[in-house]
């Protein structure tokens, strides 16, 4: 049975931990609001750009003049996976869910005889994946989010690296893995193919119902020229969107995790306080019994 001194030390320790988790919860909540606004603001731009590129890609089809980022290399022997995680922990299962999805994908590709290369954006993902796939990691990026949030230049650095590897023929297919923000307590692990471009099919009837008008598009210059210019930009836009979604998801997961930790610390303090009071009362009772027994013996 723990002594009163040990119980007092444990209570003081848990109270200190509670102060830390409570402070981290408030910091994460303040950052979440800003990150959530940034992620939601970027979604319409990324979605409309993907829709437009999908329409252009459908018009170009399998023509000989199709850009390489659309047509692909004609093979799928080498896969590049870009994994977005956080630089820090204490955010629940945020990092673990992404690492698990990436690990399963790598194992499945290697089981099919494919070659896999990894780009890790975030320290936690790199540290977790290097234990099993250290030789497959070709680039690492940390410290993406600054004091004012995520800047597009950070996404440009990652996009430039992907495009450079593709131009050098280092991979055939590129897929990104990130957590898409839904709410502070919900994030969805998302896998999105970047290269070659695989836009969703455009449903003209649904678009007409959504916009309330039917439009006929004419492009100048040609579709091939526009795609050749916009497809590299789309890689940067999608990378930037994934970073914003991942950042909002991280802060939401950390706020939720620290809230749970703070409540658990409060419950533990209550249990330890009850145990301390009972032990103290038992000690006082024993001392009184000893005093009374001694007095009667005299």
Secondary structure, DSSP 8 states (H G I E B T S, - for coil): ---HHHHHHHHHHHHHHHHHHHHHHHHHHHHHHHHHHHHHHHHHHHHHHHHHHHHHHHHHTT-TT--HHHH--S--SEEEEEEE--SS--STTHHHHHHHHHHHHHHHHHHTT-EEEEEEESHHHHHHHHHHHGGGEEEEE----BTTB--HHHHHHHHHHHHHHHHTT--SEEEEEEEEEEETTEEEEEEEEEETT------HHHHHHHHSS------SS-HHHHHHHHHHHHHHHHHHHHHHHHHHHHHHHHHHHHHHHHHHHHHHHHHHHHHHHHHHHHHHHHHHHHHHHHHHH-
